[in-house]
Amino acid sequence: MNMKLLTFTLELFKKFPGLFTLNVFLMISAGLLEMVSVFAIAPIIDVFLHPNLSEVSSATRIFMNLMEVFDISTTKINFMIILLVCVVLQSIFVVLARYAIIQTKYAVLKDLFADVFSSFFNASWHFFSRGNKGTLLNTFSREMGVTGDAFGKIGGLISDIFRLLFYLAVPFYISWKVTFIAIGLSLFCSIPLLFLGRINYRLGQKNTSTANKMTEVIQESFGLAKVILGYGNQRQSMVELDKAFDQHREVTVKKQALDKVTSKIFEPFGWAAILLTIYVSLEGLTVPIADVAIIVYALLRCVPLIGIISAQNNALVGFFPSYEQVINLKEQAKQDEQKTGVSPFSQLKKSIEFKGVDFSYQNRSPVLEDINAIIEQGKTVAFVGESGAGKSTLIDLLIGFYEPCDGTITVDGIPLLEYDIISFRKKTGFVPQDSILFHDTIRNNLLWSYDTAT
């Protein structure tokens, strides 16, 4: 597990200690029962090879002593019942652990959704206007889902690491020499897999950026559907979408293929390690057959686990660009947080006044220069001018979407941003230039901003 994953796992523990502790308890319980299940194979082998149980392995001897404590006879049937009970209990705990992991995944994802969504909508309008709409939309429609999958995989990774450790404890107990040989060979064979993480991270970055672009094309096409249809230029939109999709497909096929084959790449090396371990155990170290059977069974369970752990680790490295995009956008939103005061606004009593207001968009020429105007309470005022003169910008300044580069806007003599901006906007009727409706009834759209209206 690399440092990014370790740091992220610790953050999860701090934020969700109860769920995390429950997951770890279930994983450890399942791992212990799996370990006992492996040990329980030895008595069955010994009782058939040595019916009088005179020459048995150390594992069988432990079971016999425990059965004597609980006054259980050492028969073939009883040994098989013990193995079956262990397997059933282990399966139950594995199911519970997987269920807890899924529950945790969606609890974390819900918290992340709420946190990021809240950060976005506590930001100023500048955050939305300067940002790429396709990137924002893709963050919620795809990257959040990818991040949620990563949460689930972290739980699975931790679970499999516990299982691997418990499986390795079995052969270590029987013969640490044989186990060291097997582990050494496995680690040596795993070295090439370490380099796949960097490749997967780069593919993950490209996967996220191409998904952003594809979502951007789709969002722009739907948003500008009237223009596209009006000019009869549907083909151009299709060409852009095909190009964006092909770029995304090229990257995501490589990434998904790499995720799938990582565990299989390890299998031949794992089998080579097991076969060599069997040979050394029987020919070089003269380990009893029952013990060799347990070691081989444990290693057979370890080989796919090592492959799965390597695959999960590489997949998580590839998922990190999605999580990083979510967090980076959240941080950008926090840096661009809407400025506001604390004074509640109840109603306009005197006037709104623009005093020497200048404004220009970032790195552009001035839109408004030295604007002075008074809007008195109870009077109708219209700002009239040609297209691009700055009428909409003036209203955006009044509603607090932007701040003047120079000058001030006061409401009843108090600077606008000394008021609680939310309370000010709730008392302001705002009709944007573009007619936009929520996907709801006309009535609910009319009541959306003031649900007690009659």
C-alpha positions, -999 to 999 in steps of 0.1 A, spaced: 0 0 0 16 33 -11 17 65 10 -13 81 -8 -35 51 1 -22 49 36 -29 86 42 -63 83 27 -71 52 48 -61 71 80 -84 100 70 -112 75 66 -106 61 101 -106 97 116 -139 105 99 -157 72 103 -142 55 133 -173 34 141 -177 20 106 -140 15 101 -137 -4 134 -166 -26 126 -151 -34 92 -117 -43 108 -134 -65 134 -154 -84 108 -123 -88 86 -101 -101 115 -129 -125 125 -132 -138 90 -95 -142 87 -91 -160 120 -119 -185 110 -102 -190 76 -69 -198 94 -86 -223 117 -103 -239 86 -69 -244 70 -55 -260 102 -87 -282 104 -76 -300 72 -46 -316 90 -67 -338 114 -88 -352 85 -57 -362 66 -40 -377 96 -71 -396 108 -72 -413 74 -35 -419 71 -31 -430 107 -64 -442 121 -49 -449 155 -36 -412 156 -2 -423 168 19 -404 143 2 -371 137 12 -335 128 15 -307 154 -17 -291 140 -37 -323 146 -22 -326 181 -36 -291 189 -71 -301 177 -70 -333 197 -60 -315 229 -88 -289 224 -114 -317 217 -103 -334 249 -109 -302 269 -145 -301 255 -150 -338 259 -154 -344 221 -143 -378 207 -115 -377 181 -134 -395 152 -134 -389 115 -169 -375 116 -161 -351 144 -130 -338 126 -151 -332 94 -179 -315 114 -154 -291 129 -140 -282 95 -175 -277 81 -185 -255 110 -154 -234 106 -160 -230 69 -197 -220 74 -188 -194 101 -160 -181 80 -184 -177 50 -209 -158 72 -182 -134 85 -169 -128 49 -204 -120 37 -209 -96 67 -176 -80 60 -184 -74 24 -218 -60 33 -201 -37 58 -176 -25 32 -204 -17 8 -223 2 35 -191 21 44 -185 29 7 -219 46 3 -217 63 37 -184 79 27 -197 87 -8 -228 104 6 -206 125 30 -183 134 1 -212 143 -22 -228 166 4 -194 181 13 -184 189 -23 -219 200 -34 -220 223 -4 -186 237 -12 -196 244 -48 -227 262 -38 -211 282 -11 -186 295 -36 -191 328 -55 -205 329 -90 -170 335 -102 -162 298 -94 -189 286 -118 -183 312 -145 -146 306 -148 -148 268 -145 -153 243 -173 -190 232 -171 -181 198 -186 -155 192 -158 -180 201 -131 -207 179 -146 -183 150 -151 -171 153 -115 -206 145 -102 -217 122 -130 -186 100 -133 -156 109 -111 -177 107 -79 -188 72 -89 -152 62 -96 -142 76 -62 -169 56 -46 -156 24 -63 -122 33 -49 -136 35 -14 -151 0 -19 -118 -13 -32 -99 1 -3 -121 -20 20 -116 -50 -1 -78 -44 -2 -76 -42 36 -98 -73 39 -76 -93 15 -45 -82 33 -59 -95 66 -68 -128 49 -34 -131 34 -17 -125 68 -38 -152 85 -32 -177 57 5 -171 59 4 -176 97 -5 -212 91 26 -223 71 48 -201 93 36 -221 124 43 -254 107 76 -246 90 90 -211 89 118 -222 66 94 -235 39 73 -204 43 102 -180 39 112 -198 7 77 -195 -7 74 -158 3 109 -150 -10 101 -165 -44 67 -148 -45 82 -114 -37 109 -118 -63 82 -127 -89 61 -97 -79 88 -71 -86 76 -64 -122 41 -57 -109 54 -27 -89 61 -8 -120 25 -12 -132 13 13 -105 30 43 -122 16 33 -156 -19 29 -141 -17 64 -124 -8 80 -157 -37 62 -175 -60 72 -146 -51 109 -152 -57 106 -190 -89 86 -183 -103 115 -161 -92 143 -185 -107 125 -216 -140 119 -196 -141 156 -188 -137 165 -224 -164 140 -235 -189 153 -209 -180 189 -219 -190 181 -256 -222 165 -245 -231 193 -221 -224 220 -247 -244 202 -274 -275 199 -252 -271 235 -239 -267 249 -275 -292 225 -291 -313 254 -305 -282 270 -321 -270 236 -335 -305 228 -350 -309 264 -362 -277 263 -383 -283 227 -394 -249 218 -381 -256 185 -363 -228 168 -381 -202 190 -366 -214 181 -331 -213 144 -340 -177 148 -352 -167 165 -320 -184 138 -299 -169 109 -319 -134 125 -315 -139 129 -277 -153 94 -273 -124 78 -293 -98 96 -272 -116 84 -240 -121 48 -253 -84 45 -263 -73 53 -227 -100 36 -207 -96 3 -227 -59 2 -217 -66 11 -181 -94 -15 -177 -74 -42 -194 -44 -35 -171 -67 -37 -141 -81 -71 -152 -48 -88 -162 -26 -78 -132 -38 -106 -110 -34 -132 -138 1 -120 -145 12 -132 -111 -4 -167 -112 23 -185 -132 50 -172 -109 29 -181 -79 25 -217 -91 62 -219 -97 68 -208 -61 43 -234 -48 58 -263 -68 93 -255 -57 81 -252 -21 65 -287 -23 98 -301 -37 119 -285 -10 95 -296 18 94 -332 8 129 -338 -4 150 -313 15 133 -306 48 113 -339 52 82 -322 64 53 -346 72 27 -351 44 -2 -337 64 18 -305 72 29 -302 35 -8 -305 25 -17 -277 49 12 -255 36 2 -262 0 -35 -255 7 -26 -222 24 -3 -211 -3 -29 -220 -30 -52 -196 -12 -24 -170 -9 -14 -170 -46 -47 -156 -60 -49 -132 -30 -15 -118 -37 -25 -113 -74 -58 -97 -63 -40 -74 -38 -16 -63 -65 -45 -57 -89 -65 -37 -63 -34 -16 -54 -27 -8 -91 -64 -1 -97 -66 23 -67 -35 41 -80 -54 46 -113 -85 58 -94 -66 85 -75 -68 111 -104 -106 110 -101 -104 116 -63 -78 143 -68 -100 161 -93 -129 160 -68 -108 174 -40 -90 200 -62 -124 214 -73 -136 214 -37 -105 234 -27 -109 258 -56 -145 263 -45 -134 270 -9 -108 295 -21 -135 312 -41 -160 312 -13 -188 338 -15 -179 368 6 -206 379 30 -212 399 61 -232 391 92 -259 418 92 -293 404 82 -311 423 55 -349 427 60 -360 453 35 -348 483 15 -357 515 34 -339 543 14 -318 535 -16 -291 515 -34 -262 535 -45 -233 529 -69 -204 551 -61 -175 554 -86 -179 517 -95 -153 502 -119 -153 466 -131 -134 443 -155 -134 406 -159 -102 388 -152 -74 399 -177 -99 418 -198 -105 455 -206 -129 474 -183 -166 468 -187 -178 495 -163 -159 527 -155 -168 553 -128 -205 543 -125 -226 565 -102 -262 557 -98 -289 559 -71 -319 535 -70 -344 549 -46 -369 527 -26 -403 525 -43 -391 538 -77 -388 519 -110 -353 522 -126 -342 508 -159 -306 505 -172 -307 510 -209 -279 505 -234 -266 486 -264 -256 450 -263 -223 445 -243 -226 479 -226 -225 462 -192 -262 462 -181 -261 425 -170 -228 430 -153 -243 459 -133 -270 436 -121 -245 409 -113 -226 434 -91 -258 444 -74 -267 408 -66 -232 402 -53 -220 378 -80 -190 399 -85 -172 426 -65 -163 460 -80 -126 465 -89 -130 500 -75 -158 520 -59 -186 508 -36 -222 496 -37 -242 505 -7 -277 495 5 -292 520 28 -258 535 33 -242 501 43 -217 484 19 -235 455 2 -210 428 14 -215 438 50 -250 423 48 -256 385 50 -256 380 12 -281 351 14 -307 372 33 -302 400 8 -308 377 -22 -338 362 -6 -354 396 -5 -344 404 -41 -364 394 -72 -339 380 -97 -348 371 -133 -318 360 -154 -316 368 -191 -318 331 -201 -352 314 -194 -343 283 -174 -368 260 -158 -363 231 -133 -376 197 -145 -408 202 -126 -443 217 -130 -448 254 -138 -464 259 -104 -434 244 -86 -411 265 -107 -430 297 -97 -429 286 -60 -393 275 -60 -378 308 -48 -407 317 -25 -427 286 -15 -452 305 7 -464 326 -22 -502 325 -30 
